[in-house]
């Protein structure tokens, strides 16, 4: 298998399952409440549990990938997602729902870490921002797909059918990956002699890039976490608020790959990253303070996805083949930590001010931190050479 873009198509198709499974709880939340007799707080906990294993497993997940190989690790991750999903589908116990969600999330973490490393293996030094942007775009695409299909399945056939549909999607992806994916020749056999250790400057660079990716996603998450509540506070209906905020997701499906393409074509990914983050932050500040809600939400969707590809391409500047798995584990550990803490901080700030709108100021602040982190990243000598 020589075509790098065919590889991306396979990896995107497989990663869609992670977003699809993650959103499967939120997509049918009212049905879950009725079926299990649980509160919205319980359902919120179940949603969040999917990423809970990330802080603990992202780093060892990278080490596991280095030890056992890319393909074997991804197959194991998909099997964990499948087992967790089937457990949730076949049980009426809320405790099993929690356990299944954790097992599925652990598989999702390993899948995310390893497949990001695999994209870097195929594209390092050549159109990496475009490839990473397309790969990352599988997340909003998977969420959009779940919102289109799973509520209909749930209302027609019940919760169990929703989880079985997710499991079937994962099984299909597992089959596709097992028969179609081949590891690049240069990394096909892990070298026992090669040290997976990062030197000090490479470690700092990966930590900086991971913080940047985490903070960028925290800023983006403020829109979905607090946008509907902010509009409801301003007199909008719940359905209208949700519909308007969802515009960001649909436009991100376009803006994420567009950002990667522009970054590669102009050969100025850092300039795009900085300008887009600043413009994104300005729009975040403006939204709670303006009556032009739809135009600003549209701008958020068009601008918000642009930095994704350039940020995701940063680790490839400093990681070689032998350190890529462990490096991406560190990168995602910072991402999951930021995603776990960011909404908590924003929620506390909103509670302190008494308005959900203040969470957008937190989002703007973390977005403005990204150009500062990029400045620090570029000052590291290891980040300057282009890896071949």
LINDABEL-V217653 format. One record per helix or strand. SS is the DSSP state (hx for helix, st for strand). FROM is the first residue (numbers start at 1). LEN is the number of residues. Records with the same first field share a line. If there is no record, write none. Layout:
# LINDABEL-V217653
SS = FROM-LEN ; FROM-LEN
This chain:
# LINDABEL-V217653
hx = 4-24 ; 29-8 ; 40-13 ; 54-15 ; 70-21 ; 94-30 ; 128-9 ; 138-20 ; 159-22 ; 185-3 ; 200-34 ; 238-8 ; 247-20 ; 269-19 ; 293-12 ; 307-6 ; 314-5 ; 321-33 ; 358-21 ; 381-3
